[in-house]
Structure formats: structure tokens, C-alpha cells
């Protein structure tokens, strides 16, 4: 620039523009990454909750941001508490409050002891009805909100950062060595050649210094770690938009790359959870549910059908909501919702029957993966002085606690071992579970009110109530696989990842689903001895 003022400025200005562009691009990329994570964080804070509003006995889904003090909300296992609330009805409620300082991840709650629910705590067990006490800035929502970390570095980013620092160090040292060498050569030339002086010396010196700066600019991989952050932000957003999967931990995608064995649930993970009752069994009749009113047109008598309706409706945590078209819609656990829809298809007014449960529940033991069954005891709305206990759960557990069942004509019969084996093997295993159908058994028992009140004072109440039950029916539900499951399992196996199913369903059901999904090979299973086949099924389960 000194030697040629007309054009010499171009090189220097170009370097300054390049530096400005690098800073600008880096800043824009950083802003893009943070904005994507901000969108994801906003999605994590959205949600809705069933609120009892409008017509009696019905609830409606309301955005958590539209709740007001005094709203009565319905919460069940897996829900996040949307506001500070007070429990007014509960069944085996336990809450994870680890989002708050010095609080536990398992705190039991009920109306008598610690009825307070804090916003952003999570129900890990049971279900409850609670009244909203505090919303907005005065609630504990801000204190307990788990933010998605946009500043933390993943293991790969840390490695790339280290690599970037190493390259930068090498680049700077190399640039200094090269620049120093060129300057030394220039000094030697000046000493040896009188022509290399004045403007020529200054020009060559500036060129040597610019060369050193260029080496440093090229050697520093400024965007290397940032590339990973931007790719991760866009990938997480895409996963949510495509599959409704929201990742809070940036480490998760990298950890998945180290996985050699993958354990997945069945219902809702491999399957759609859009279940439909395809078969049911009662009174020695295996009925194919081929039309909407099958339950009214089959050989099962009306008394047993009434018990089936009561068992499904009363022993559930389903809420009935009214949609925009004024239709009653069951909302809640997917299995229970499917059973309600089965009754609705037969034009059974579940929204009216479920109101009979209000204020009549005397004892309840919610479903758990350990017990594999749920129990509810309530004053019967139609039979004065009777407390009826309803049990629903895994057939192999529920049926074994039954001492009676309904015969072909509807009469009560004592259950023999041969009857038990017929239901468990011929009916359950061969005609339901082996076809990949999800199965549930229902039973009941009646107590006099005075007898039940005496039992409430004893220990191990649930175990006593479950004795000498009367078997009501079996229900078999079809739960289709998700569209891409087989493709994903095949892809995982190609990557040497072993896929296993963890499920509380009947082992034959799980085995059939595993074969259908491509996790187990049907031909290999068929040619195995019985002992090895059972082991393979247990591995799948």
C-alpha cells in the first residue's frame, strides 16, 4: 500500500473484511443455534391438562397457561403438575420434586398428609384430583422449571474444542516460525543486496507479516465445535416435528452412538397405542368382536354384560371430555380408552354410567407395573348395602385369585383346576396372546358394607379383598405396530445393535410382537426345543 497507493490498500482491506465476515458468520450461527434451542425450550413448557369445567361429570383439556385459581384438574401417573395445587382426592400418589433444591424424587402425597403439589413436579405413581391454588409469578413454576441447556458442551464438542485449540496453537507457532524465518531472510538480503532497501524492504516486510496472519486465520478452525451445536439444534427440532420426541439433554444423541443393546417398551413404543377390542371371553364363549354391537348380540347374558360394563368403567382413571362437535370422548390411559370406545361403539352411555362412581369409592389401589393389576371398591349404585370390588389386570395373576366363574347359562360355578387351565392355555395363550393381542382379565367380589368397614381396619387390605374373586371376562386388544418399526429394527441389527423388548404383557403376546417387528426370527423359534424357545421369549421380554 505504501509502494502502490492506488492498489496496495486492497489486500489489507480484504483481510479486514474476511475477519469481519468470520466474526459475523460465527455470531449468526450462534444466534441460530440459541434460537432453535429457545423454540425447543418453549415446546417443553407447553401442554394441556384435563379440567372439570362445563357439563357435570365431564372435563375439558385446557392449556396450562390458561389455568386460573380454583380450577379442579385431573392428574395421573406421568403428568407434570402445571401449577401449585392442593389435592382433594388421591389414590397412591407419589411425586418427584427433585427439580427443587433439597427435595426428594419420591414424595408420597394425600389429602391428610402433605396435600400440596408444586408446579413442575412430576407424578410418578397414582392419580389425583387437585384444585389450582397459585398461578403466574407467585407460583413455584419458575423455581422448578428445568431449562434445556444451550450452553453446556457435549463430549464430542469438548473433544472438538480441544482439537480446535491444538490446531490454533500449532497454527500460531507455525505462523510465528514462518514469519520470523522470512524476516531473517529479508534482513540477510538487505545486508547482502543494496537494492533490497527502502520501499522494497517495507513491501517485503508487510508481505511476510500478512502471510503470517493468513496462516493463523486458516489454521484456526473457529466453526468446528459450532457446527456440531447447530446440527444438534436442528436435529432435535426435526425429531420433535417428525416423531414428537423432545430431547432435553444434548448428551443423548452422542450416548446413543455408543449403544450396543437397546431395550424398548412395547405399548406406545413399538406400537401405536391405537388399540381395538377384537375378542372377548366370558361364560365359556370366545366372541369375535366383528361389529359395533357384538356385546349385545352374543350369547353372553345381560347380567354378565352389566358386570363387564361396570368393571371397565368403574375400575379406570379415564376422563370423559366433550369435543368441539359435542361428542363425549374418553381421555387417559390408552388401554382403558380403547375399552371405553368398545362400549361407546355399542351405544353404551359411558358418560352417564361413570357419574355413578362419584362419591362412592371407598378404597382404591391403582395399577402398578409390579402388581400388574388395579383394584377399586365402591358402594354399588344399584344394590343397597353392597360394596363391590372390581379387579383388572394381567390374566395370569387375576384369574388365579378367582374361585368362581360364570357358566354357559350365566350361573355361578366353582372354578376347578381344569377350568383354570382351559382359560389360561386354550383361551388366553392359544387364541389371544399367541396372536400378539394384549389381554386383560376382569373379576369382582361383593361385600356387605359392615363387613367391608371392618376390613378397612386390617393390614394388607388389598390382598384380603382379592381373595375368592369371581372371574368376569377376558378382553383381547389389537395394538398395531408403528409403520417404521420393522425398518428401524433391521437398521439397528445392521449396526450390530441388539434390540430387546421390556413389557409386562403376557409372554406369548410379547413374543408374537417381537417376531412381527423382526426382533426375533419366527423360523428359528419354531425349530427350537421348548426350553430354548422360552429362554428366547424371556430375552425378548
N, C-alpha and C positions, 0 to 999 in steps of 0.2 A: 504493500500500500504506500510505503514511503517512496519506493523506487518508481512506482507507476500509479500515481494518484487517481487516474481515470478508471482503472480496473482493479487495482490492488485491494480495494475495500470489499470486493465481492466474497473473497474467501473467508475473511473474518466474520462478516455479517452472516454468511451461510452457516458457520459454526454456531453462532449465537442463535439463529433460527432453529437449527437442529436441536440445540439444548432446550429451547423453549418448547418445541414440539414434543420432546421426550417427557418433559415435566407435565405438559398439558394432557398428553395421552395417558400418562400414568394416573393423573388426577381424575380424568374422566372414567377410566376403568375402575378406579377405587370407588368413585361415586356410584357407578353402575352396579358393582358388587354389593355395596351397602344398601342401595335402593331395592335390590332383589331380596336381600335378607329382611329388609323392613316390610316388604309385601308378605313374605312368608310369616314373619312375626305377627302381622296383623291377622292373617288367616288363623294362626294358632289361638288368637284371642277371641275369635268369633264363635258363635254357637247358639243353640236354642235349647229350651228346657220346657217340659210339659207343665202347664199352669192350669189350675182349676179356675176357669172363667166361663161365663155364659151358662148354658143349659146344665141342670143338675146332673151329676154323675159323669160329665164329660170334661175333658181337658183340651187345651189347645197349645200348640208349640209357639213359644214367644221368644224373640231374640233376648239374649242375656242383657243387652244394653237397654232393653225396654221394660225391664222389671221395675216394679215400684214396691215400696214398703207396704206390707200387708198381703202381697200375693202369696198364695199357697202353691208350692211347687212339689213335684214328684221326682224323687231321685232314686236311682238303683245302682247296683254294683258297676263300677267302671266310669260313672259320671264324675265330672268336675263340678264342685259347688260354685254356682255363679255369683253368689252374694253372701253376706253374713246372714245366717238364718238361725231359727230356733226350731228344733224337732218337736212335732206334735204327735206323730205316730211313727213307730220304727219297728223293724224286725232284724235283729242280729247285725246292727250297723257298726262297722269299723271304718275309720277314716285315716288316710295318710296325710299327716300335717308336716312332713319333712321339708316342705317349701319354706316353712317359718323357722326362725332361729330357735334352737334348743327345744324342738318339738319332735315327737316320735313319728315313725312311719306306720304305726298301727295303734290307733286310739279308739277304744270302744265308746260308743255314744248311745244314749237312750233318753227318754223323757224325764226319768228320775235322777240320773247321774250324768252330768256334763251334756246337756242338750244343745250346746252351741256348735254350729258349723261355720267355719271360716272360709271366706271366698278363696278359690283356687286350691283348696284341699280336695282330695280325691276319695270317693267311696271305694273301698277295697273289698267290702263284704256287705250283704244285706240290702235292704231298701227302706225308704222312709218317706214321710210327708212332712214338709217343713214350711214355716211361714217366714217370708223375707223380712228381715229386721232393719238392715242398713244397706244402702246402695251408694254409688258415687264415691266422691273423695273421702267421705267419712268411713268407708268400709275398709277391710283389710286386703282388698284386691291388689292394690299397688304393692303392698309389702310382700304378698305371696305369689306375685306373678313371675313365673320362670321365663326369663328372656332367652331368645335364641342368641347364642354367642356369635357375633360377627367379627370380633377382634382376635379371638383365640386362634392359635395355629394348630393345624393337624400335624401328624407325624411326618407326612410327605412334605408339607410346606416347610417344616423345620429343617428337613434334610436339604430341600432345595435352597432354603435361605443360607444354610451352611455352605452349600456348593457355590451359591452366588457370592458369598463373602470370600471364599477361596479364590474364585475366578477374578474377583475385584483386586484382591491382594496381588495375585500373580500379574494381572494387567498393569497395576500401578508400578510394581517393581520392574516389570519388563519395559514399560514406557520410560521410567527414570533411567534405566541402564542404557536403552537405545538412545534417548535424548542426550545423556551425558557422553556417550561414545561419539555421537555425531558432533557435539560441541567440541570435544577434544580433537577430533579430526579437523574441524574447522579452524581451531586455534593453530594446529600444526600447519595447515595450509596457509594461514595468514603469515606465520613465521617464515615459511619457505617460499611463498609467492607474493610479491609486492602487489600483483594485480587483484588479489583477494583482500581488498580493504574498502573502507568507506561504505558506499551504498551496497556493494556486492556482499560484504560481510554481514551487514544488517539484514539483508534479504535472506541469506542462507541461514542466519541465526533464527529469524522468525519462522522459516520453513521447518527447521528442526524442532522448534518448540511446538508448532502446530501439529507436526507428525506425532509427537508425544501425547498431545491432548486427544488426537483422533484414536490412538491406540487405547487410551484409557476409556474413551466413550464406547468403543466397540467391545472392549473386554468386560465391561460391567453389565451383567445380564439382569438389568433392572426389572424386566417384566416376567422373569421366570416364576417366582413364587406367586405373583399376582395372577398369572394365567390359571393356576390351579384354583384360586379363590373364585375367579369369575366363572370358570367351568362348573365348579361345585354349586355356586349360587343358581345358575341357570338350570342345572340338572335337578336340584332339589325342587325348584319351582315346576319343572316339567313333570316330575314324579307326582306332585300333588295334583296338577291339572289332569294328568292322564289316568292315574290309578288311585287318587285320593290318599296318597301316602305322604305324611308330613314328618320330615326328619328334623329333630331339634339339635342333634349332636353332629357336628361336622366330621367327627371321627368315624361315624357309622359306615359311610361308603368305603373308606380305606380298610376298616376292620373286616368288612365283607370280602375284600380281596384276599384275606388270609384264611378264609373259612375252608375247611376240608369236609366237614359234616354239617348238614343243615337240617334242623328239626322244625317242623311246621305243624300247626294245628290243622284240623280237618274242616270243621264247620266255619265258614266265613273266610278261611284262608285258601284252601283248595276248592271249596265250593262257594256257590253264590249266596247262600242263606235264603234263597227264594224257594222255600220248601212247599210241598203239597202233599196232603194225605192221599196215599194211593191204595192202602189196605188197612183194615182193622179187624180185630178178632174179639169175639165175645160169644158166650153161650155155645161153644163148640162150633161156631160159624166163622169161617175165614171169608171176609167180604171184600170184594174188589170195588173200590170207590170209583165207579165208571161214570157217574153222573152227579149232579149237584145235590139231589135229594136222596142219595143212596141210603143214608142213615134212617130215613123214614120208610123206605120201600123194601128193606131187607127183612130177614126172618127174626131179627132181634126184637124182643117185645118192648113195649113203651116204658116199662119201669126201668129196664136196663139202659135204654136210651136216655132217660131222665138222669140216671146216675152218671152216665158218660158226659152229659152236658154240664152237670154240676161239678164233676171232677175237673173238667177242662177250665171252666170259668172261675170257680172259687179258688182253686189252687194255682194261682198265677199272679204275676205282677204287671199284667198288661193294663195299659190305659186306653180308654176309648175317646177318640177325638172326632170332631166334626170338621170335615174338609170344606173347601170353598163351594163345592157342589151340594153341600148339606147331606153328605153320606157319612155314616159312622165308620171310622177307620181305627182298627186296633194298632197300638204302637207299643213297642217294647222288645223283649227277647224274641228273636226270630222264630224259634221253635214254637213258643206259645202263641205268637201272632199267627202262624200258619194253622194252628189248631182252631183259633178263633175264626179265621177265614173259612175253614172247613165247616164250622157251624153256621156262619153267615150265608154260605152258599146254599145251605139247606133252609134258608129263611128263618133261622132261629134268632130271636131278638136279643143278642148278647148284651147290647147296651142297656136293656131293661133288667135282665137277669143279674148283671154284675152289681146293680144298685142294692140288691138284697144282701150283699156282703157287708155293706157299710154298717159299722157299729156292732156287728155280730161276731167278729173274730176274737176268740178267747186265747188262742195260742197259735204261734206260727214259727216254723223252723225253715228258713229259706234254703234253696238249693245251694249246694257247695260241691266242688269237684272231688272232695274227699268222701262225703256221704253219698253222692250221686243220686240224691233224691230230695224232694221238698215235702213239707207237711203243713197242713193248716187245719185248725179245729175251730168250728164256728157253731153258734146256735142255729139250728136248722130253721129257715124262714117259714116252712110249711108244716113242720111236725113239732108241736108244742112239747117242751121239756126234754128235747133230744139235742145232744151235741154230736155233730157228725165230723169225723176226722177223715180228711182226704190225703192220700199219699200218691205222689207221682215221681217216677224216676227210672233208673236202669232196670229192665225187666228181670235180669238175673238176681237182683237184690230185692226188688219189691215183691215178686211172686213167691220167693222163698219164705217170706214172712206171712204169707196167706194160708189160712186153714180152711177156707170155703171158697166156692165159686158158683156161678150160675150155670145150671144145666141147660140142655137144648130147649126145654119148655119154659125156662126162666125160674125154675125152682132152685132153692139153695141146696148145695151138695157139699159134702166133706171132701176136701182135696187130698187124694191119695198120692203116693209117690209116682205111680204110673201116670196120673193126671198131670202132675208137675213136670215130669219128663216129656210128656206129649207137648205141653205148651212151650217148654224151653227148647226142645230139639226139633220136633216135627213142624211146629208152627213158627216159632221165633227164628231159629237158626236156618232151617231149610227154605222157608217160604218168605222170609223177610230180610234177615241180616246178610245172608249169602248173596243177595241181590244188591247189596250196597245201600239198603234202606235204613234210615235212622229210626230206632224203635224206642217207644216209651210204654211203660206199664202203669195202670191206674188201679188203686184199691181204696177201700173205705171201711170204716167201722163206726157204729153208733154207741154212744154212752148216755146214761141218764145224767142230767145236769148236776145232781147232788154227788154222784159218783165221780164225775169229772172234776168238780171243785175240790174233792178230797185228794184226787191225784195231783192237782196243781201244787200241793204242799210237799210232794215227794221229790226225791232226787231222780235223775235220769228219766224225766218225764217223756221225752221223745221215744226212748226205747220201749217204754211201757205202752205208749199209745200205738206203736207199730205192731204189737203182738196180735195174733189171731185176726188178721185183716181178712176182708172178703175181696177176692180178685174181681175187678170190674171189666177191664178190656186191655187190649194191646193196640197201639197205633203205630203204623209204619209210614214214614215220610220220605219222599224222594227229594234229595238236595243235589241239583246238577253241578257238575264240575264247571269251574270258570273256563272261558274259551281258550286261554293261552297256557293252561296248566301243563298239558302234555308236552307242549313245545318247550316250556321253561325247564321241566324236569329232564327232558332229553338234552337240553343245552347244559344243564348243571352236570349231568353224567359225563358229557363230553369234556367238561373241565375238571373231571375227577372229583366232583363233589358228591358225597353220599347223602341222599335225601331220605329223611325218616319222618313218620307221622306220629304225633303225640295226640292221643284222643281218649276220651272217657267212654266212647261209644262201644258197642258190642264188638268183640274182636273180629267176628266174621264180616261185620259192616266195614270196619277199618281195612281189613284185608282186601275186600272187593273194591273199595275206593282206591287203595294203593295199586292194585292191578290195573284199574281203569286209568289212573293217572300216569302209569308207566314206571312207578317206583318199584313194583315187584313184577316179575315175569310169570305170566299165568302158566306157561308150559313147564317151566322149571318147578313151580309149586305143585302142579298136578303129578309130576313124576317123583316127588319126594315122599319118603316114609312119613307117617302121621306125626311122629315126634319131631322130625326136622321141619315139617310144614308148620307146626305150632310155633316152633322157635322163629321161623321166618316171619310169621304173622306178629309175634311179640316184638321182633325187631322193627317191623313196620309201625306197630302201635306205639 
